[in-house]
Amino acid sequence: MGSGDKLRIGVIGAGGRGTIAEHWAKSPRAALVAAADTRPEGFAELARAAGTDDFEKFSDYRRLLSRKDLDAVAVCSPDWLHEEHATAALSAGKHVFCEKPLAISIAGCDRILAAAKAAGKKIMVGFNMRHMNFTRVMKEIVDSGAIGKLKTIWVRHFISYGGRFYFHDWHAESKKSTSLLLQKGSHDIDVMHWIAGSYAKRVVGFGALSHFGGDRPDTLVCRQCPDRENCPDDNSLLERDRPDRQLCCFRKSVDVLDNQMILMQLESGVQACYLQCHFAPEAWRNYTFIGTEGRLENVPSPADRSGERTIVLHTRKSGTWREYADRTYEVKPAGSDGHGGADARITRDFLEYVLDDRPPVSPAVAGRMSVAVGCLGAESIAQGGRPLEVPPLPAELAGL
């Protein structure tokens, strides 16, 4: 497609994350023409976000894919459906934007990439954290050599809303998510890969279900719970905000872990670790990069507890003028668009990838490699901390 063309886009999974399509609906280079969802309220969510309901609506995604004039599809359905929906869209001759995680298994990711290769179509994964101001600033600093040669990465992910967002619905059941190392952790794993410029080759993990899950029946929903008012998980807004998140977070079928850590050895020799807790009292990510000449870290500030505004560089003796001072970077706010401006950037990146043939910031292979780490981390935990090797990407899929 040439740079003067307008991309006609459809969305599978209109509600929830599907509302990212508002940016295509408002772009002069794209048109939102169709959406598929099994829930009628999903179409209403998308219409509110996009400012229009002038798009065709389907309850069956296969009917959406049958539209001859559709150029591309955004796959924003629940995680376990990504493989089915992405491969079907590619086989129907559509370019694909797929929300993370790319799939819930390594084999599933490889099947999606193989479908893209066979169809000759473009696929991009929705790693919007590559488009956030604070991660881009951290990558620029690491790439500049300010901390010397990168050797170690530590990431701590504190999640105060784990119950409300992940343990009240399908995310808490491994048959539909594999592990929260995919759904929640894939962002952080990818940022480590991206800033290091290297993928993991070996993974080991430990973890537990420390807070959620338990003995409550799977049929119990929050509004029926006799202990609702005294629940140790704050679900007071669930019924009003997201009626689909109503399953008891202490039900028997919960089998994903809420407290886990993985260690990674990257192909470059960098050692990395990722820690994730879903019952922390606060919500923020702490990234630490340690090199031969310094340490880089994002920290919360009184003005912004998310840790996305302040970055500190601690220097050490290096024989250069850099050692004379530590440095503090105040990251500029990105505006009110979704995920700190990242949603607007990543949807524009997809348009430039398809229309202008510009390489994407978040390629599909990166999605495969973060899923591989998450899956193997979960498997290692299940095996009592056994180190596992990341299977290499099939050679024929390189470059996607």
N, C-alpha and C positions, 0 to 999 in steps of 0.2 A: 504494500500500500504506500502511496506517496504522501508527502507531508501536507498536501492540500486536502486530503480525504477526511471524512468524519466517521469515526468508529461507532458502529451500532452495537450496543451492548445489552445483554440480558443477564439477569441475576437468578441464581438458584439458591433459595433461602433468603427471602425478601426482608424478613424481620431481623431484629438483633443486629449482628455484624453486617448483614446485607445492606443496612442503611448507609454504608460507605459509598454506595452507588450514587448518593446525592452529589458527589463531586463530579461524576461523569455527567449527571443530568444537567448540571450547571456549567459545564465546560463547552466552549465554542467548537471543540474538536471531537466531541462525542455526543451520542444520543442514547438515553435510556429508553429502550423500546419494549422490553418485556421482563416479566418476573414470574418465578414459580415458587409456590409455597403451599404446604399442606394446611396452613393456618390462615384463615381470612384476615385475622388481625395483623399478620405479617405484611400484607399489602398496605394496610393503613399506616403502619410504622414507616414503611418506605416512602409513601406519599407525603407524610408529614415532613420527613427529612428532606426529600427532594423538592418539595414545594409544588408538586404536581402529581396527579394520578393518571396522567395521560400516557399509560403504558399498558400493554396487553398482559392479562393475568391468567396464569395456568395453575391448576392444582396438581398436574402431572408434568414433571420437568421434561419428559420425552417430547411432549407437544411443543414446548418452548424450543427445544433443539431442532425441531422439524422446520422451523422458520428459515427459509432460504436466504433472507436478507440479513440475518444475524451474523455479525463478524466475530464477536467475542462473548465469552461468558465469565461472569464472576461466580466462583463456587464459594458460597458462604453458609453452607449447610452444616449440620453437626459433624464432628470430626470423623466418625466412623463411616460417613457417607461420602467423604471427599474423594476416595478412590473411584467409587462407582460414578459419581457425577463428573469428575474431571476426565476420566477415560472416555466416558460417553460423549462429552462435549468435544474432545479432541478428535474422536472417531467421526463425529458429525462435521468436522472441518472448521471448528471454531478455535480461535485463540483463547487461552485460559489464564485468568487471574485466580489463584487458589489461596484462600485463607490458610494460615498456619493452624495446626501442623499439616504438612502436605498430605500425609496419610497416618494411620496408626500402626504401621509396620514398615520395616525396611523393604520387604518384598513389594508391599503396596506402593511405596514411593517409586521403586524401580519400574513397576508396571505403568505408572502414570508417565514417567519419563520416556519409557519405550513407546507409549502411545503417541506422545508428542513427536518423537523422532519419526515414527511411521507415517504420521499425518503431515509432517512438514509444517507444523504449527508452533507458535510460540507459547511458552508457559512461564509464569512468574509467580513467586510465592509472596504472601503478604506479611513480610517481616517489617512492620512499620517502625520498629525501634532503630533500624538503620537510618531512619529519616528524622529522628529526634535531635534537637539541638545539642543536648548534653552528651549523647553518645558520639555525635559527629565531632564535637570539640575534643573529646577524649581520644578519638582516633587520630585527629590531626596532630595532637601533642605527641602521641606515641610514634606516629610516622615521622615526626620532625627529628626524632632522636634525642629529645629532651631528657628521657629517662635512660638513655643508653640502649643497650640491647635488651629487649623484653625477655624475661626469664620465667615469671610467675604471674598468674592471674587468680584472684580470689573474688568470688561473687556471693554475696549474702542477700537472699530475697525474703524480706519480712512481709507477710500477707495477713492483714487483720480481717479481711473480708472473705476468707476461704470458705467458711460455712455458707454465707449468703450466695456466693457466686459459683461454688463448685461442689459442695456436698449436699445441696438440696435438690439436685437434678441428676441427669445421666452422667455428668462428668465423674461422679464418684464410683462408677462401676467399670471395671477394667475391660470388660468385653466391648465397651463403646469408646473408651479413651486410652486404653493400655496403661497409662500412668500420667499423673500431673507433671511429670518431667517432660511430657510432650505438650500438652495443652498450655500450661503455664510456663514451663521451663524452656520451651523451644526458643523463645525470644532471647533469653539470657545466654543459652548455649550458642546461639547464632552470633550474638554480639561478641562473645569471646573468640569464636572462630574468625569473625570479620576483622576485629581489631588486631588480632595476632597474625592474620594473613595465613592461617594454617588450620587444617581440620584435625580433629581427634583421631588417634589410631588405636588407643586402648582405654578402657573404662572399667572402673570398679566402684561399687556403691554399697551404702548401708542406709537403713531407714526403718520406719515403724508407722503404724496407725496409732498415734499417741493420744488423740483427743476425740475425733469423730468416729462414727460407726458404733456398734454395740448390740443391744438385745431388743430394740424396738421392732415391731413388725413392719414389714416393707409396705404395707397398705396404709400406715398411719401418715397423715399429712399434717402440716403445722397447725392449720386452723382447728384441727380436731384434738390436738395434743393437750392433755390435762395439765402439763407443766409448761405450757407456752410462755406464761408471764415470767417464769423463773429460769428459762432456758439459758444455759451458759453460752450459747451462740446467739448473736443479735440478729434475729429474724423479724424484727418488728415492722420492717418496710416491705417484706417479701410479698405479702398478699396484695399490697397496693401497687408496687412497682413491677413485679414480674410474677404473675400468677402461674407461670409454667415452672417456677422454682418453688415447689411446695412439698416435696418429699422430705420426710424427717431426716436430718443429717446424722442421727444416731441409729438409723435403721440397720438391720442385719446384712443387707446386700452391699453395703459400703465395703469395697475391697481395694481401693487405691490408697496410697499412703499420704499422710498429712505432714510428715516430718522426715525429710530425706536429704542425703548428701552424696555427691558423686565426685570422684577424682578422675582426671583425664590426663593422658599424655598426648600431646599434639605432635604431628609429624615434624614440626620444626624443633622439637625438643622442649618447648614450653610446657611447664607443669601447671595445671589448672584445677580449681575446685569450685563446685556449685552447691550451695546450701539453700534449702527451701523449707519454710515453715508456714503452715496455713492457720495457725492460731496465735500469731504474734499480736501484741497490743497496738502495733502501728503498721503502716504500709509504705514501704519504700525499698529501693534496690541500692545496695552498696557495691560499687565496682572498684576493685583495687588492682592496679597494674604495677608490677615491680620489675625494674630493669637494673642493669649494672651501674647506673648513675643516678637513680632516683626512684621515687614511688609516686604514683598518680592515683587520686581517690576523689570520688564525689561524696559530698557530705550534706546533711540537712542544715538549713539555716533557719533563724527565727521567722524569716519571711516566707520560707518555702520548705515544708517538712518532707517533700517528696525526694529531696536529694538531687533534683534535676537543675538547680540553678547555680550551685557553688562547687567548683573543682579545685583541689589543692594539689600542688606539685611540691614534694619534698625532695631536695637535692642532696647529694653526698659528694665526697671528695672525688673529683674527676680529672683534675689537672687542667680544667677549662674555667672560663669566667662564669659558667653556669652555677658553679658550686657556691658563689658568693651570696645567693639569695634563694629562699623558697618563694613560690609564686601562688597567688590565688586568682582564679578565673571566675568572673561573674557572667554566667551564661545568659544571653539575652532571651527574654520571653518570646515565645513563638506565635502567640495569638490564641484565639479561642477555638480554632478548628480542632477536630477530634484528635486525641492522643498528641497534644502539644504541637499541632500543625502537621503531624506526620501523615495523617490520612489524606490530606490534600496533596502532599508531596508524592506519596506512593501511588495514588491514582493517576497523577500526572506522569509519573515515571512509566507506568504501564502504557499510557497513550504514546509516549515517545519511543518506547520499545517496539510497539506494534507498527505505528505509523511512520516513524523515522528510522527504524532499525538501530536505535541507540541501545547499547548494552544496559540491562537493568541494574540497579543498585543491589537488588535482592534476587539473584537468579534461583532457578528451581533446584539446582544441584545443592545449594546451601540448605534448602528445605529438607532434602534427603539426608544430608549429613547431620543436621540437628536431630531429626527423628531417630537416626541410627544411634546417637549417643543416648537419647532418652529411653529408647527400647532396651538397649544393652545395659543401661544403668538400672532399669527396673528388673531385668533378668539377673543381673549380678546381685542385687539385693535379695531376690528370691532364692538365690543359690548361696546365701550366707557370705557374700562379699568376694565372690570369685572374679578375678580379672578377666575381661573378655576383649577380644580383638574386633575392631570395626571392620566389617567386610568392605573391600575396596569397591568404588563405583565401577560398574562395567564399562570398559573402555569405549564402547560404542555410544555411551550416554554422556560422555564428557562434553562440556561446552554448552549444555542446556541450562 
